[in-house]
Amino acid sequence: MIEVTDLTVRYGGVTSLDGMDLVFEKGTCGLIGPNGAGKTTFFNVLSGFVRPASGTVTAFGDDLLKLTHFRRARWGVRRTFQTEQAIESLSVYDNVSMIHSPLRGGARRADVLGAIEFAGIGASPDAKVGTLSAGQRRLVEVARTVAGKPRLVLLDEPAAGLPDEETAHLTGVIRKIPEFTGALTILVDHDMSLVSAVCATTAVLDFGKLIASGPTAQVLRDEHVMRAYLGTAEVI
């Protein structure tokens, strides 16, 4: 469980997160909102790239904000980014292995290969990432999040730009992450079908403020959410 209390982030005169109070339970949780709502800023706070002006983040009983970014990776924070991070000149195996926790020998190799198989990339572990399709490269990045005993997996718009068939495969993979790893997973995406399919609960940000949270189906029918995020007052 992750408990967020009074989390505030400011960039000069802009308040990107404004007193955010939220609890993320086990499983897969959604975090949605219009562009600029503060979703990626929140991920950057959890990852250690942004220092908040105030607030606390307690993850499984640990004060996450007291850990440096590299210690958070060792603790078990994994994430994807909106911009692709896989290194095209390296193999699928090397891309997944390079961010792995410091296991050695057979245990490390078995874990990396297990993560690659779990993601269902559809390519040899020895294949260069530069030879893969966009969807396969996205799955390589997901494989990196499940390797090395993660405790918190952050997925930042993993389905962006993918065709329906590849999104459907990705949906199945994301749905199984908590069972495969035991990690709490937080998904940011604009694809409401994906969010509905994998997230039992969802929170909504608008201009840095939390405007709704709860069961996903209920949240997506909230009048304030439809007006702020979806631009409509009609039932989804």
Secondary structure, DSSP 4 states (H G I P E B T S, - for coil): -EEEEEEEEEETTEEEEEEEEEEE-SSEEEEE-STTSSHHHHHHHHHTSS--SEEEEEETTEEGGGS-HHHHHHHTEEE--SS----TTSBHHHHHHTT--S--HHHHHHHHHHHHHHHT--S-TTSBGGGS-HHHHHHHHHHHHHSS--SEEEEESTTTT--HHHHHHHHHHHHHHHHHH--EEEEE-S-HHHHHHH-SEEEEEETTEEEEEEEHHHHTT-HHHIIIIIS--S--
